[in-house]
């Protein structure tokens, strides 16, 4: 059996999305910036997609800017906002969290190193939540931006976004959220949630790789990120990825129409797997929040005495695609910065596995996971000196 449970890493392009994209690779290939009528079809397709994305987020079409990825959108939000604030002498302080995606963390480090930006990295609790009092107390007259991810890509914890945005509005500080994972799983209303900027990525929501969005609320003005053309109202130069943009618009419209049904089904499967692992595998630790505070498709466990990379290889032999955390960091031997920030010990952080559900899954695969994973963990623990030491410390036996 082949089981793909790594939908957080990427998703396949859905047949409906591929169908609407296909003509823009060959039949309607005109450059949207050209003035002749043939190219107006490409321009119209982009504007339709802009409307689709805006409607899905309850935004205005004029507030949607297409990028090459969620990573680019994150870079634009942080660099553009801090560069403008510094230029206008309006602050040089950024607040973010310790469990952000590296697209945020590495950009923050760049701003620290090359622009002298002061960065506050808010800690999180054992479930991955920031403390709103910590946020409030970290704000200074120099704070130019708060960037807190909507939902964590590794453990699925959903932050109190509306309350974060409310605090930022009260202090007249722009609030950016990396919603790359959340936009594919949750119904997001940027107006209701007090969001000023939001990043998302096509390939997390059954659209193609190579296309993303930065939502910029009217009245918020980050510096332009790419220069060399008048595309995207002169804010993001580069000939548009028409097929990708069309695909992203269609994917978001489809998602909007099936959010409730998908959430109900997938969250039920998530909870069954979580319950099954807890019942079948002793000393299995669920990482992240529970219930409505967790992404509907996210499952992340640590197993003492077992290396996460070893579990992935064993699962692969059984036909299961999973992850130890962020796919962007899969070649790193370091333990997850997210799990370490949540207080896990090194050996527990190294023994984590993430399973993320999606459209490629069915209930038979849910049952299959609960058959093969306990056997793999048990077999690997039998060979693990760390497991023996742990049992002795617990006063238990194999």
N, C-alpha and C positions, 0 to 999 in steps of 0.2 A: 504493500500500500504506500502511495505517495501522499504525504501530508505537509502542506505548506502552512506553517504557523509563524510567519515572520512578516506579517503585513505592516508592522511598524517600520521595517527596513525599506520595503517598497511594495507596490501592488502592480498587478498586470493592467494593461490598458483594456478597459471593458470593450466588448464588441460594439456597443452603441456609440462609444466615444471614438473608436477607430473609424467607424463608418463616416462620421461627420468630418473627421480630419482628412481622410484620404484624398478628396479632390484638391486640397491645398498643397499637396506635394507635386502635382503634375498638371491638372487642368486649370486651376485658378491660382497660378503662381506669381501673379503680378506684385510688384513692390508697392506696398500701401502708400508710399510717399510720392509715387508718380502721379501725374495729373490726368492721364488719359482714362477713359471710361473702364477699360479692362481692369485697371488696378483699383478702381473704386469698389469692386466686389471684395477685394482683400480688406480694404479699409472698413467696409460695412460688416464683414465677418468679425473683425477685431472689436468693433463697437458693440456688436451683439453680445459677444463674450463678456465684454466689460459690464454690460447690463445684467447678464446672468450672474456674474460674480457678486455684483453690488446687491442684487435682489437676495441672494443667498445669505449675505451678511447684514442685511438691512442698512446698507450704505447708499451713497449717491454714486452714480457711474463716474462722475468727475473725481471721485476720491480713490479710484482703483488704478493702480499702476502695475503693469506687467514687468516681471523680471525673469532672469534665467533660472532662478531657484529660490527656495526659502533661505538658503545661506546668503545669497546676494541681498535679499530683502532685509535680513537681520543686519548685515554690514551697512546697508544704506541707512537704516533707522538709527543705528548707533553713531556711525561716523558722521553722517549728515547733520544730525541734531547737535552733537558735541562740537563739531567744527563751526557751525553757525553760532552756537552760544558763545564759544570762545572769541570768535571774530567780533561779535556784538558786545563783548564783555558782560555777558549775562550768566556766567557760571562755567565751571569746569569739573563738576562732580556728577558721577554716574552711580546709580544704585541698581544692583542686580542681585541674583541669588547664587549660592554655591553649587546649585544643581542644574544650571542652565546647560543647554547644548553647547558644544564647542564653537559653533558659529557665533554665539554670544560671548562666551568666555575668552576665546582667542582674540576677538575683536576688542574686547575690553582691555586685554593685556597690551594689544597694539596701541590703543589710545593712551594707556598709562605710559608706555615706553617712549612713544614718539610725539605725543601732544601734551604730556604732563597732566593728563586727566587723573583726578582722584577717584578711585573706584571703591565702593562699599559692597562687599559680597555678603549678603544676608545669610545667616545660618538657617538650617531647617531642623524640624523635630524628627522623631524616629519614623514618622510616616511620610516625611518629605514636604511638610507645610512650612511656609515662612510664618513668622509671627508679625501680625499687623502693627503691634506696638513697636517692634524693632524697626519696621519700615518708617513709621511716624517719627521715631526718635532719631533716625539716620538722616532725615531731610534737613538741609541747611539752606541758607540764602544763596549758596553756590550750586545747589542741585539743579542740573539742566535736563535730566531724563531719568525716569524709572523704567527698567526693562525686566519684567518677570514673566517667565513662560506660563502659558495657559495650562498646559498639562505636560507632565514629564514623560519623555520618550522611553525611559527605561522602566520606571515603576508605575506609571499611569496616574500619579497623584494630580488631582485637579485643584489648582490654587483658587482662593477666594477673589477672583478677578474683579467682580463688580465692586467689592469693598476696597481693593487696591486702587482701582480707578477713581473711586470716590475720594480717597485720601489725596490722590494726585490732583484732582480737580480743585479741592479745597486749598491746596498750596500753589495752584496755577503752574503745575509742572506736567509736561507731556508724559503720557504713559504708553509704552510700547509693550506688546506681548507677542512672543513667538508661539503661534498657534499651528505650527506645522502638523503636530499630531492631533490636536483638538479639532481642527477644522474638518477632519475626515470622520470624526466620531460624534461630534456634538453640534447642536443647533446654536449658532453664535449670532447674537444681535449686538453689533458694535455700539449702537446708540444706548441701548439699555444697560450695557456693561461698562460704560464710561471709558471706552478704549479710544485712544488717539491715533495709534499706529498698530498694525497687525500684519504679521508675516505668515504666508502659507505656501505650500509646495504641491505641484500637480501630481507627482508620482506617488504620493501617500494616499491619493483618493481616486485611483483607477484612471488617471490621466497620464500623459507621457512624462518622462524625465525631461529636464531642460526647460521647465517653465514654472514660474511662481508668481506671487503677488505681494506687493506692499500696499496695504490700505493706509492712506494718510488723510486724517480728518481735515475738513475744510478749516483753514485758519492755522494749521500746523505746517511749518515750512522748513524741513530739513534741507541742507545743501544738496545740490544735484550730485549724484553718485558717479555717473558715467558721462563723458563729454565727447562731442564729435558729431552731433546731429540733433534734429528737432523732434525726434520721436518722443512719445509719451509727454506731450506738452513741453518739450525741451528739457525735461527733468532726467530722462534716462535714455541716452543716445544708444543707437544700434538698431539695424533693420529688424523688425519684429519677427518672431517665430510664429508665423501665422497659424500653421497647423497645430502647434502646441497650445497656443492661446485659445483657438477654437475648441480643442479637446478639453482644456481646463474649464472653460465656460460650460460646456455640455456636462462634464463630470459633476460640477457643483450643482447644476440644475437637477440632475438625477439624484444626487445625494440628498438634496433638500426634500425631494418627494418621497424618500424612503427612510428618513432618519428614524422615525418612531418604530417602524417594523424591524429595521436592522438592529436597533438598540435593544429592543425587547428580546429578540432571538439570541443575539451574540452575548449579551450580558448574562442570560440564563446559562449558556454554554460555559462562559467564563466562571460563573459561580459553581457550576457542577465540577469543573476541573479543579478549582481551588479546594472545594470540599473533598473531592476524591483524593487529591494529593495529601491533604492533611490527615485523612483517615488511613491511607495506605503506606505513607512514608513517615516513620518517626523522626522527630527533630527536624522537620521541614519548616522553614521560616518564610512566611509570606512577606514580601517587601512592598511597601507603599500603603496607600489608604484602602478603605473597603467601601463597598456599596456605591452609592451615587457620587461619592468623592473620588472614584477611580474611573479611568477610561473604560468603556464597556468591553473592550476587546483585550485588555492587558492582564497578563498573569506573570508574576516574577517571584521566583522562589530561590532561596539559598539552602544548600544541603551540606551540612558540616561533614567533613571527611572526603569530599569529592571535588575535583577540579571542574569548573564550568566548561573549559575547553574540551576536556575528556568526555563530559556528558554530551556535548554537541556532536562530537565524532561518533559516539555510540548511537545517538539518535539518528544521525545521518545514515548509518548502516541499516537502521530500521525504516528508512525512507522519510524521516521527519526533518523538516527545516525549521530550526529555532535559532536563538541568539543568546549571548551572554549579557547583552545590553545594547548599546548603540552600535549599529552597523558601521558607523563612521570611525569607530575606535576598535574594530574587531581584530586588527592586527597588533594591537598593543598588549603587552604582557602585564601592564599595571592593572590593579583592581579598579573597579568602577568608581569614579570620583563622586557619583551620585550616592552610591551605597556607603561609601566612606563618610560622606557628609551627613548621612542619616545615622551614623554611629555604629555601623557594623564593623566587626573586627576584620582584619585583613583576610583571614582564612575563610570567613563567611562570605565576604565580598567576592572572593575568587571562586566560590562555589555556587554562583548564581546562574539561573537559566531564565530566559524570557520567552514566553509563548504569546503571540498576538494573533487573534482570530480575524477572519474576514470572509469575503465572498467565496473564496476557494474552499471553504470548509463545510462539512456537514456533520450530523450527529454521530455517524459511524466513526469519524475521525476523532471526535471527542472521546468516545469509548476506547479507541485504539491507543490514544495517549495515556489513558489511565491503566492500560494493560502493560505498555512497554516501559514507561518511565520508572515505576516502582521497581521493576526487575533490574533495570540498568543501575539505579542508585544502590540497590542492595548488593549487586555483584561488585560494583566498584568499591563500596565500603568494606567488603570482605578483604580487599587487597590494600586497604589504607591504614598505615600506622597512626595517622592522625585520628581516624575513627576509633581505633582501639584506645588511644590516650584519652579521647573525649569520653568514651564509655566508662573508663576507670574513674575519671574525675566526677562522673555523674553517679558512680556506684552502681552502674548497670552492667549488663552482659549482652553479648551478641545473641 
